[in-house]
Amino acid sequence: MSPTVQKYGLLVIKVLLTFAFLAAGLAKLAGAEMMVQTFEAVGLGQWFRYVTGLIEIGGAALLWLGGRQVFGAGLLLCTMLGAILAHLFIIGPSALPALVLGVLAAIVVFAHRDQVTTR
């Protein structure tokens, strides 16, 4: 794959992740009824909805800060791993959206893995 395709492909992935996680994070913080019900079903309390929303917005912002993209994508990946588990074992019905977003976040982590290597 050419470096140009890789560069712009990664850019498209980061834009998609940013829109998805900003929307989801803002919905959580705004108290959208669906989010309130989802976190009620999870059973950890509404404080966890606020924490998750802040993590999603913070992770999306970190995708655009030089030298910090791996950390933002890592936060989003961990969040999606938790969402997958919550869908599979608690709330159902489909973990597919969380899986897709998790794979996209993993691609960004892989692309920026050099940010966590020791020099």
N, C-alpha and C positions, 0 to 999 in steps of 0.2 A: 504494500500500500504506500502511495507516495506521501511525502511529508506534508504536502498541501492538503490532501484529503484528510490526513490525521489531524492537522491543525484545525481545519474548519469543521470536521466531524466532532471533535472535542468541544469546540465552541458551541455547536448546535446542542450537544448533550447538556452543557452547562446552562444554556438558556432555558431548555426544557425543565431541567431540575429547579432552576431559580423560579420560574413561573409556578410550577407545581407546588413547591414548598412555601413560597410566599403566600399563595392562595390558601393552602391548607393551614399554615401557621396563623394567618390573619383570621381565618374562620374559627380556629380554636380560641384565639384571644378575644374575638368578638362575641363568643358564646353562641355560635350557630347551633340551633336546636339539634341537628344531627350529631354534631361533635359532643354536645353535652350528653346526649343519650348514649353515644358510643363509649365515652369514658365512664359513664355510670355503669354500663354493662361490664367494663373491664374490672371495676371494683376497687380501684386505687384512690378514688376521690377526684374531685374537680381540680385540685391543685396540680395533679399530674397532667391535666389538659393544658394548663397554663405553661408548665415547664416544657412540655412537648412542643407547644406553639413557639416558645422562645428559642428552643433548640433548632426548630425547622427554619425560622427566620434568620437566626444567627448562622446556621450552616449554609444557607443560601447566600448570605452576604460574604462569608469567607471564601466562597467559590471564586470571587473576583478580586481578592486581595493577594498580591504577589507573595509567594512563599508560604501562603496559608491555605491554598486550595486543597491540599491533601487532608488537612484537619477538618475543613468544612465538609468535604465529601465523606470523610470518615464518620463524622457526626451523623450525617444523613443516612449513611449505610447502617450504622448501629440502630438508628431510629426505625429504619425499614425492617431490620431483623426482628426488632421488638413487635412491630406491626404485623409481620408475617406470623409470628408465634401467637399473637393475640387473636388474629383471624382464624388460625387453624384450631386453637384450643378453647377459645372463649366466645368470640362474637360472630364468627363466620361471616358471610357465606363464602367470600372469595378473597384469597390473599394475592391474586394475580396483579392488581395494580401496585401493591407494595413490593412484590417481587420484581416487577419491571423497573420501578424507581430504584430499588436496591441494586439491581444489575447496572443501571446507568451510573449510580453513585460509585459502584465498585470500579467501573471503567475509569472514572475520574481519579479515584485513589491510585489505580495502577499507573495512569498517565503521569501523575505527579509524585510517584513513589520516591523520587530522588530528593524530595523535600524533607524526608525523615532519615536519610542515611547519614551516618557520622562521617566527618571529613578529617 
